[in-house]
Amino acid sequence: MKDLYTLIMAGGSGTRFWPRSKTKKPKQYLNIFGEESLLQETIHRFATFTKEENIYIVSSATQAEVLEKQTPMLPKENLIYEPIGRNTLPCIGLAAMYAERENPDGVMVVSPSDHLINNTELFKDTVLAAAKIAEERDGIVTLGITPTFPATGYGYVKTADDITGNEKIKQFKVERFVEKPDEATATNYLKQGGFYWNSGLFVFKVSVFLKAVEEFAPALYADLRKIQADLGNPSYPQTLDTIYRAVESISVDYGIMEHAKNIYLVEGNFDWNDLGSWESVYQTDKKDENGNASSGEAMFLDTKNSYVYAEEDNVVAVVGMEDVIVVKDGNTTLVCKRENAEDIKKIVEQLKAQNKNHYL
């Protein structure tokens, strides 16, 4: 599809990946698996079917140095910097204003920068199926991941009418978006069927999305238009900073997807992991005969079901432990139970509160 654009959202702070994830180099810029960072893997995944000049990235101004270093393949003007994080709807809306100037009826794919996706060919086919719905039906399409267990960490999407027809990949109208459920509710969703994990991947015509923003978030729409009107002018950085800091922080799910009627879902059966914490890295990584996984030089003695990260020229030894995560990075070291991996962000909050920013 010649008019396909990609927006990669790369402004997150990745606090659950501390101590490797730091303010100047958050999770998406780390090479969790392999030689490339998660962001670079995402760019190359989309570059197999999107022109590089059509790939945009929205990130934080504090990450400009590392972003530019990791993206020499992209035009610098495609790197968009938010002065402050305002959640996904303003982020996507800002990028849509950029893309609209070039092609208002272009189809845009929105993707997080830090997901692990295998089965690249199936992923491509799924995205292109969603793009076809966006183009032919003026739909806003989400890629729904087929659930494999009753996850409580994901939002869900409930499907309605099956519109697959002769297509190879299943497609549906969407009935509603559902908040992260408790385990009993998630288990019921799996038994009931028709529910998918919300992947955070969306596809739409730029013009259709901006029309939805105008209808359901008119104040944001007006502010984005003011920002767009100043694009290319010397005053643009100040205009962006002043207006963007004042916009409401709201997700695209709350702001658009839960209200619009033209919402569709394409079934995603590619290998997907949102890599939300060190626990998800452990679950994804290869294990030895004792269930241990590691990156770097690690030694395990009488230890089971644990994960170690050791930076270059360091060794980490774990003795007599079970179900732990150990991460050594520079002047910071993390040791925690795997079941508490989500709580690592609380350590980051404590360090901030104590003004120990040199560890962040």
C-alpha positions in Angstrom: 0.0 0.0 0.0 1.7 3.2 -1.2 0.0 5.6 1.1 0.8 3.7 4.3 2.4 5.6 7.2 3.6 4.4 10.6 3.7 6.2 13.9 5.9 4.7 16.6 5.2 5.9 20.1 8.6 6.0 21.9 8.2 8.5 24.8 7.7 6.1 27.7 9.9 6.0 30.8 10.0 2.2 31.2 10.2 2.4 35.0 9.5 -1.3 35.5 12.8 -2.0 33.7 14.9 -0.1 36.2 17.8 -0.2 36.7 18.6 -0.8 33.0 15.9 1.7 32.0 17.1 5.2 32.9 15.8 8.7 32.2 18.2 9.3 29.2 17.8 5.8 27.9 14.5 4.1 28.7 13.4 0.6 27.9 12.6 1.1 24.2 16.3 2.0 23.5 17.7 -1.1 25.2 18.7 -4.3 23.4 16.7 -6.7 25.6 17.0 -9.5 23.0 19.7 -9.5 20.3 21.9 -6.7 19.1 19.2 -4.1 18.2 17.1 -2.0 20.6 13.4 -2.7 20.9 12.8 0.6 19.0 15.2 -0.4 16.2 13.5 -3.8 15.9 10.1 -2.0 15.6 11.4 0.3 12.9 12.8 -2.5 10.8 9.6 -4.6 11.3 7.6 -1.8 9.7 10.2 -0.9 7.1 9.5 -4.2 5.4 6.2 -2.8 4.1 6.4 1.0 4.9 8.7 3.5 3.3 11.2 4.8 5.8 10.3 8.4 4.9 6.8 7.5 6.0 7.8 6.4 9.5 7.2 8.9 12.3 8.4 8.7 15.9 6.9 10.6 18.8 9.2 10.8 21.8 10.1 13.0 24.8 12.4 15.9 24.3 14.7 14.5 27.0 15.3 11.4 24.8 16.3 13.4 21.7 20.0 12.4 21.8 19.5 8.7 22.1 16.6 8.7 19.6 18.7 10.5 16.9 21.6 8.2 17.5 19.5 5.1 17.0 17.5 6.3 14.0 20.0 7.4 11.3 17.7 5.6 8.7 14.9 8.1 9.3 14.5 11.7 8.2 15.1 14.0 11.2 11.9 15.9 10.4 10.0 12.7 11.2 11.2 12.8 14.8 8.5 14.6 16.8 9.2 15.6 20.4 6.6 16.2 23.1 7.6 18.8 25.6 5.8 16.7 28.2 4.0 13.3 28.1 0.2 13.6 27.7 -0.8 10.0 27.1 -1.6 8.4 23.8 -4.4 10.6 22.3 -2.5 13.9 22.2 0.6 11.9 21.1 -1.3 10.3 18.1 -3.1 13.5 17.3 0.1 15.5 17.1 1.6 13.0 14.7 -1.6 12.9 12.7 -1.3 16.7 12.2 2.2 16.2 10.7 1.0 13.4 8.4 -2.1 15.3 7.3 0.1 18.0 5.7 1.6 15.3 3.4 -1.5 13.1 2.8 -4.7 13.6 4.7 -6.2 10.3 3.3 -3.1 8.3 4.0 -3.5 5.3 6.3 -1.5 5.4 9.5 -0.5 2.5 11.7 0.1 3.4 15.3 2.5 1.1 17.3 4.2 1.1 20.7 8.0 1.0 20.4 8.7 -1.7 22.9 6.8 -4.8 22.0 8.3 -8.1 21.0 6.7 -9.4 17.8 7.8 -12.5 15.9 6.1 -14.1 12.9 6.9 -10.9 10.9 5.2 -12.0 7.8 1.9 -12.8 9.6 2.2 -9.5 11.4 2.6 -7.7 8.0 -0.5 -9.5 6.6 -2.5 -8.6 9.7 -1.6 -4.9 9.5 -2.4 -4.8 5.8 -5.8 -6.4 6.4 -6.5 -3.7 9.0 -5.3 -1.0 6.5 -7.8 -2.3 4.0 -10.7 -1.9 6.4 -9.4 1.6 7.3 -9.3 2.5 3.7 -12.5 0.9 2.4 -14.8 1.3 5.4 -13.4 4.5 6.9 -12.8 2.4 10.1 -10.6 2.9 13.1 -9.1 -0.6 13.5 -7.4 -2.2 16.4 -5.3 -5.3 16.3 -6.7 -7.8 18.9 -4.4 -10.5 20.2 -6.0 -13.9 20.7 -5.8 -14.6 24.4 -3.9 -17.6 25.6 -4.5 -17.3 29.3 -6.7 -15.2 31.6 -4.4 -12.2 31.7 -5.3 -9.4 34.2 -2.6 -7.0 33.0 -4.3 -6.2 29.6 -7.4 -4.4 28.5 -9.8 -6.5 26.4 -11.9 -5.8 23.3 -15.3 -7.5 22.9 -16.2 -8.2 19.3 -19.6 -8.0 17.6 -20.4 -8.9 14.0 -18.0 -11.1 12.0 -17.1 -9.3 8.8 -14.4 -11.6 7.6 -16.1 -12.7 4.4 -13.5 -14.2 2.0 -10.5 -12.7 3.9 -7.8 -15.0 5.4 -7.6 -13.1 8.7 -10.6 -12.8 10.9 -12.2 -9.4 11.2 -15.0 -8.0 13.3 -17.0 -5.0 14.3 -16.2 -4.0 17.9 -18.9 -4.0 20.6 -16.9 -2.4 23.4 -13.5 -1.9 25.1 -13.1 -3.5 28.5 -10.8 -2.4 31.4 -8.2 -4.7 32.9 -10.3 -7.4 34.6 -9.7 -9.5 37.7 -8.7 -13.1 37.2 -12.3 -14.5 37.6 -13.6 -12.1 35.0 -10.7 -12.8 32.6 -11.3 -16.5 33.0 -14.9 -16.0 32.1 -13.9 -13.9 29.0 -11.8 -16.9 27.7 -14.7 -19.3 28.3 -17.2 -17.0 26.7 -15.1 -16.2 23.6 -15.2 -13.1 21.4 -12.8 -11.2 23.7 -9.3 -10.2 22.6 -6.3 -8.5 24.3 -6.0 -4.9 23.4 -2.5 -4.7 21.8 -2.3 -0.9 21.6 -1.8 -1.2 17.8 -4.3 0.9 15.7 -4.8 1.6 12.0 -6.9 4.4 10.5 -7.0 7.0 7.8 -5.5 10.3 9.1 -8.6 12.2 8.0 -11.0 9.7 9.8 -9.0 9.8 13.0 -8.8 13.6 13.1 -12.6 13.8 12.5 -13.1 11.5 15.5 -10.8 13.8 17.6 -12.9 16.8 16.5 -16.1 15.0 17.5 -15.1 13.4 20.8 -12.2 15.6 22.0 -13.0 19.1 20.5 -10.8 21.0 22.9 -7.8 18.9 22.1 -8.6 19.1 18.4 -8.7 22.9 18.5 -5.3 23.0 20.3 -3.7 20.6 17.8 -4.9 22.8 15.0 -3.2 25.8 16.6 0.0 23.8 16.9 -0.3 22.6 13.3 -0.8 26.2 12.1 2.6 27.2 13.4 4.5 24.2 12.0 7.7 25.3 10.2 7.8 28.7 11.8 10.5 29.9 14.2 7.9 30.3 16.9 6.8 26.6 16.6 8.8 25.2 19.6 7.3 27.8 21.9 3.8 27.3 20.5 4.1 23.6 21.0 5.5 23.9 24.5 2.8 26.4 25.7 -0.2 24.6 24.2 0.8 21.0 24.6 1.6 21.4 28.3 -2.0 22.5 28.9 -3.9 19.8 27.0 -5.7 17.0 28.8 -3.8 13.8 29.4 -6.0 11.1 28.0 -5.6 7.7 26.3 -6.9 7.0 22.8 -9.0 4.2 24.3 -10.9 6.6 26.7 -10.9 9.5 24.3 -11.9 7.8 21.0 -12.2 4.0 20.9 -14.8 3.8 23.7 -17.1 6.3 21.9 -16.8 6.0 18.1 -19.1 3.7 16.2 -16.7 2.9 13.3 -14.4 0.7 15.3 -13.2 -2.7 13.9 -10.9 -5.4 15.1 -8.5 -7.6 13.1 -7.4 -10.9 14.8 -3.7 -11.0 15.6 -2.3 -14.5 15.9 1.4 -13.4 15.5 3.7 -14.1 18.4 3.3 -11.0 20.7 4.6 -9.8 24.0 4.3 -6.3 25.4 7.4 -6.8 27.6 5.8 -4.9 30.5 8.3 -6.0 33.1 11.4 -8.1 33.8 9.0 -11.0 34.5 7.8 -10.9 30.9 11.4 -11.0 29.8 12.0 -14.0 31.9 8.8 -15.7 30.5 10.0 -15.0 27.0 13.7 -15.9 27.3 15.2 -19.3 26.9 15.6 -21.3 30.1 18.2 -23.9 31.2 17.2 -27.3 32.8 16.5 -25.5 36.1 14.3 -22.9 34.6 16.9 -20.1 34.8 17.4 -17.5 32.1 20.1 -14.9 31.8 21.7 -12.2 29.7 25.4 -11.6 30.1 27.7 -13.6 32.4 25.6 -15.3 35.1 26.3 -18.2 37.4 23.5 -20.2 39.1 24.1 -22.6 42.0 21.2 -24.4 43.7 18.9 -21.8 42.0 15.7 -22.3 40.1 13.3 -20.3 37.9 15.3 -17.1 38.1 16.5 -14.4 35.8 19.8 -12.5 35.7 21.1 -9.6 33.7 24.8 -8.8 33.9 26.3 -6.0 31.9 29.5 -6.5 29.9 32.7 -7.4 31.9 30.6 -8.2 35.0 29.5 -11.5 36.4 26.5 -12.1 38.7 26.3 -15.2 40.8 23.0 -16.4 42.4 23.2 -19.1 45.1 20.4 -21.0 46.8 17.5 -18.8 45.4 14.3 -19.5 43.6 12.0 -17.2 41.6 14.2 -14.1 41.7 15.2 -11.4 39.3 18.7 -9.9 39.6 19.8 -7.0 37.4 23.2 -5.3 37.7 23.7 -2.1 35.7 26.5 0.4 36.6 26.1 1.8 40.1 22.6 0.2 40.5 21.6 -3.3 41.4 18.1 -4.8 41.6 17.1 -8.0 43.5 13.4 -8.9 43.7 11.0 -11.8 43.7 9.6 -12.5 40.3 6.1 -12.1 41.6 6.9 -8.5 42.6 8.3 -7.4 39.2 5.5 -4.9 38.8 6.5 -3.1 42.0 9.9 -2.1 40.6 8.4 1.2 39.5 7.7 2.0 43.2 11.5 2.0 43.8 11.8 4.6 41.0 9.2 6.7 42.7 11.1 6.4 46.0 14.4 7.4 44.4 12.6 10.5 42.8 11.0 11.4 46.2 14.5 11.2 47.8 16.1 13.3 45.0 18.5 10.5 44.2 18.2 11.2 40.5 21.8 10.1 39.8 20.4 6.5 40.1 17.7 7.3 37.5 
